[in-house]
Amino acid sequence: MNGLSGIISSLGSNNNWQKLLTGGLFGAGEVGNILEARKRDAYQDFVMNILKHPEILAQMAAKIQQPLSMGLTQAVNNKVQADMASRGLAQAPGIFAGEEAQALAPFVQQNQQTAMNAVLSSLGLPAGTFGNPTNNAGALQLFLNSFKNKAGTGGAPSTSSSGGIPGFTFPTDTVNDLGGVIVN
Protein backbone atom coordinates (compact mmCIF):
# COMPACT_ATOMS: atom_id res chain seq x y z
CA MET A 1 0.00 0.00 0.00
CA ASN A 2 2.89 2.35 0.62
CA GLY A 3 3.87 2.24 -3.08
CA LEU A 4 0.28 2.92 -4.18
CA SER A 5 -0.05 5.93 -1.87
CA GLY A 6 3.25 7.24 -3.24
CA ILE A 7 1.93 6.99 -6.79
CA ILE A 8 -1.30 8.75 -5.86
CA SER A 9 0.53 11.51 -4.02
CA SER A 10 2.89 12.04 -6.96
CA LEU A 11 -0.09 12.29 -9.32
CA GLY A 12 -1.65 14.93 -7.10
CA SER A 13 1.36 17.20 -7.26
CA ASN A 14 1.78 19.77 -10.03
CA ASN A 15 -1.49 18.82 -11.71
CA ASN A 16 0.06 15.66 -13.16
CA TRP A 17 -3.25 13.88 -12.64
CA GLN A 18 -4.94 16.36 -14.98
CA LYS A 19 -2.31 15.74 -17.66
CA LEU A 20 -2.68 12.00 -17.24
CA LEU A 21 -6.49 12.12 -17.31
CA THR A 22 -6.81 14.42 -20.33
CA GLY A 23 -4.10 12.53 -22.21
CA GLY A 24 -5.86 9.25 -21.43
CA LEU A 25 -9.22 10.60 -22.60
CA PHE A 26 -7.73 11.88 -25.84
CA GLY A 27 -5.82 8.64 -26.40
CA ALA A 28 -8.88 6.49 -25.73
CA GLY A 29 -10.93 8.53 -28.18
CA GLU A 30 -8.28 8.25 -30.87
CA VAL A 31 -7.88 4.51 -30.32
CA GLY A 32 -11.65 4.14 -30.63
CA ASN A 33 -11.65 6.10 -33.89
CA ILE A 34 -8.80 4.02 -35.30
CA LEU A 35 -10.49 0.73 -34.38
CA GLU A 36 -13.79 1.92 -35.86
CA ALA A 37 -12.04 2.99 -39.07
CA ARG A 38 -10.30 -0.39 -39.40
CA LYS A 39 -13.59 -2.20 -38.82
CA ARG A 40 -15.34 0.00 -41.39
CA ASP A 41 -12.56 -0.55 -43.95
CA ALA A 42 -12.67 -4.33 -43.50
CA TYR A 43 -16.46 -4.33 -43.87
CA GLN A 44 -16.27 -2.15 -46.99
CA ASP A 45 -13.75 -4.56 -48.50
CA PHE A 46 -16.12 -7.45 -47.73
CA VAL A 47 -19.08 -5.67 -49.35
CA MET A 48 -17.03 -4.57 -52.38
CA ASN A 49 -15.90 -8.18 -52.89
CA ILE A 50 -19.53 -9.29 -52.90
CA LEU A 51 -20.51 -6.54 -55.33
CA LYS A 52 -17.59 -7.38 -57.65
CA HIS A 53 -18.70 -11.02 -57.74
CA PRO A 54 -22.44 -11.07 -58.50
CA GLU A 55 -22.55 -14.85 -58.18
CA ILE A 56 -21.89 -14.52 -54.44
CA LEU A 57 -24.71 -11.99 -54.13
CA ALA A 58 -27.04 -14.27 -56.13
CA GLN A 59 -26.15 -17.23 -53.90
CA MET A 60 -26.91 -15.21 -50.79
CA ALA A 61 -30.28 -14.14 -52.20
CA ALA A 62 -31.11 -17.70 -53.32
CA LYS A 63 -30.47 -19.02 -49.80
CA ILE A 64 -33.10 -16.77 -48.25
CA GLN A 65 -35.61 -16.74 -51.11
CA GLN A 66 -38.91 -18.25 -50.04
CA PRO A 67 -40.66 -20.74 -52.34
CA LEU A 68 -44.10 -19.93 -53.67
CA SER A 69 -46.87 -21.11 -51.39
CA MET A 70 -48.77 -24.23 -52.38
CA GLY A 71 -52.07 -22.33 -52.31
CA LEU A 72 -50.80 -19.66 -54.71
CA THR A 73 -49.36 -22.25 -57.10
CA GLN A 74 -52.58 -24.25 -57.07
CA ALA A 75 -54.75 -21.16 -57.61
CA VAL A 76 -52.64 -20.05 -60.59
CA ASN A 77 -52.64 -23.62 -61.95
CA ASN A 78 -56.47 -23.79 -61.74
CA LYS A 79 -56.87 -20.41 -63.44
CA VAL A 80 -54.51 -21.37 -66.27
CA GLN A 81 -56.29 -24.72 -66.74
CA ALA A 82 -59.68 -22.98 -66.92
CA ASP A 83 -58.36 -20.44 -69.41
CA MET A 84 -56.81 -23.18 -71.58
CA ALA A 85 -60.02 -25.24 -71.46
CA SER A 86 -62.06 -22.25 -72.59
CA ARG A 87 -59.74 -21.95 -75.62
CA GLY A 88 -59.89 -25.68 -76.36
CA LEU A 89 -56.22 -26.31 -75.45
CA ALA A 90 -56.72 -28.36 -72.28
CA GLN A 91 -55.01 -31.43 -73.77
CA ALA A 92 -51.79 -29.61 -74.83
CA PRO A 93 -49.22 -30.16 -72.01
CA GLY A 94 -46.45 -28.09 -73.65
CA ILE A 95 -48.67 -25.07 -74.06
CA PHE A 96 -50.02 -25.50 -70.52
CA ALA A 97 -46.49 -25.54 -69.02
CA GLY A 98 -45.58 -22.34 -70.88
CA GLU A 99 -48.78 -20.60 -69.80
CA GLU A 100 -48.33 -21.67 -66.18
CA ALA A 101 -44.68 -20.45 -66.13
CA GLN A 102 -45.81 -17.08 -67.53
CA ALA A 103 -48.56 -16.81 -64.92
CA LEU A 104 -46.20 -17.66 -62.01
CA ALA A 105 -43.30 -15.48 -63.23
CA PRO A 106 -44.41 -12.22 -61.53
CA PHE A 107 -44.72 -14.00 -58.17
CA VAL A 108 -41.31 -15.67 -58.54
CA GLN A 109 -39.77 -12.33 -59.53
CA GLN A 110 -41.34 -10.63 -56.50
CA ASN A 111 -39.89 -13.31 -54.20
CA GLN A 112 -36.46 -12.89 -55.81
CA GLN A 113 -36.61 -9.12 -55.40
CA THR A 114 -37.70 -9.45 -51.77
CA ALA A 115 -34.77 -11.80 -51.09
CA MET A 116 -32.30 -9.47 -52.85
CA ASN A 117 -33.59 -6.47 -50.88
CA ALA A 118 -33.18 -8.43 -47.64
CA VAL A 119 -29.59 -9.34 -48.54
CA LEU A 120 -28.71 -5.77 -49.51
CA SER A 121 -30.26 -4.31 -46.38
CA SER A 122 -28.42 -6.85 -44.21
CA LEU A 123 -25.20 -5.65 -45.85
CA GLY A 124 -26.10 -2.06 -45.03
CA LEU A 125 -26.74 -1.06 -48.63
CA PRO A 126 -27.53 1.44 -50.00
CA ALA A 127 -26.96 3.40 -46.76
CA GLY A 128 -23.94 2.90 -44.48
CA THR A 129 -24.05 1.27 -41.08
CA PHE A 130 -21.21 3.14 -39.42
CA GLY A 131 -21.40 6.41 -37.56
CA ASN A 132 -19.12 9.41 -37.75
CA PRO A 133 -15.81 9.40 -35.88
CA THR A 134 -15.73 10.89 -32.40
CA ASN A 135 -14.61 14.51 -32.29
CA ASN A 136 -11.60 14.60 -29.97
CA ALA A 137 -10.75 18.27 -30.46
CA GLY A 138 -11.94 19.21 -26.97
CA ALA A 139 -9.98 16.44 -25.27
CA LEU A 140 -6.89 17.32 -27.29
CA GLN A 141 -7.21 21.00 -26.36
CA LEU A 142 -7.56 20.12 -22.65
CA PHE A 143 -4.58 17.80 -22.89
CA LEU A 144 -2.37 20.40 -24.56
CA ASN A 145 -3.53 23.17 -22.23
CA SER A 146 -2.55 21.03 -19.23
CA PHE A 147 1.11 21.53 -20.26
CA LYS A 148 0.95 25.32 -20.18
CA ASN A 149 2.71 26.89 -17.21
CA LYS A 150 0.47 29.47 -15.63
CA ALA A 151 1.39 32.08 -13.05
CA GLY A 152 0.09 31.28 -9.58
CA THR A 153 -0.20 27.53 -10.13
CA GLY A 154 3.10 26.61 -8.59
CA GLY A 155 5.14 26.63 -11.77
CA ALA A 156 7.27 29.44 -13.07
CA PRO A 157 5.60 31.37 -15.88
CA SER A 158 7.07 30.45 -19.22
CA THR A 159 8.69 33.13 -21.30
CA SER A 160 8.19 31.13 -24.49
CA SER A 161 4.87 30.32 -26.10
CA SER A 162 5.72 26.62 -26.03
CA GLY A 163 4.82 26.19 -22.35
CA GLY A 164 8.13 24.47 -21.79
CA ILE A 165 7.68 21.87 -24.53
CA PRO A 166 10.62 22.04 -26.96
CA GLY A 167 9.57 22.34 -30.60
CA PHE A 168 5.93 23.07 -29.78
CA THR A 169 4.16 26.43 -29.93
CA PHE A 170 0.69 27.02 -28.53
CA PRO A 171 -1.53 28.99 -30.86
CA THR A 172 -2.49 32.43 -29.67
CA ASP A 173 -4.58 34.50 -32.06
CA THR A 174 -4.41 32.26 -35.09
CA VAL A 175 -6.40 32.32 -38.29
CA ASN A 176 -7.92 28.89 -38.95
CA ASP A 177 -8.52 27.23 -42.32
CA LEU A 178 -11.97 28.77 -42.68
CA GLY A 179 -10.72 32.31 -42.23
CA GLY A 180 -11.97 32.75 -38.66
CA VAL A 181 -9.85 33.85 -35.72
CA ILE A 182 -9.23 31.42 -32.86
CA VAL A 183 -8.74 33.23 -29.57
CA ASN A 184 -7.44 31.42 -26.49
Secondary structure as GFF3:
##gff-version 3
##sequence-region A 1 184
A	DSSP	alpha_helix	2	12	.	.	.	ID=ss1
A	DSSP	three_ten_helix	13	15	.	.	.	ID=ss2
A	DSSP	alpha_helix	16	52	.	.	.	ID=ss3
A	DSSP	alpha_helix	54	64	.	.	.	ID=ss4
A	DSSP	alpha_helix	70	86	.	.	.	ID=ss5
A	DSSP	alpha_helix	93	122	.	.	.	ID=ss6
A	DSSP	alpha_helix	137	145	.	.	.	ID=ss7
A	DSSP	beta_strand	174	175	.	.	.	ID=ss8
A	DSSP	beta_strand	181	182	.	.	.	ID=ss9
###
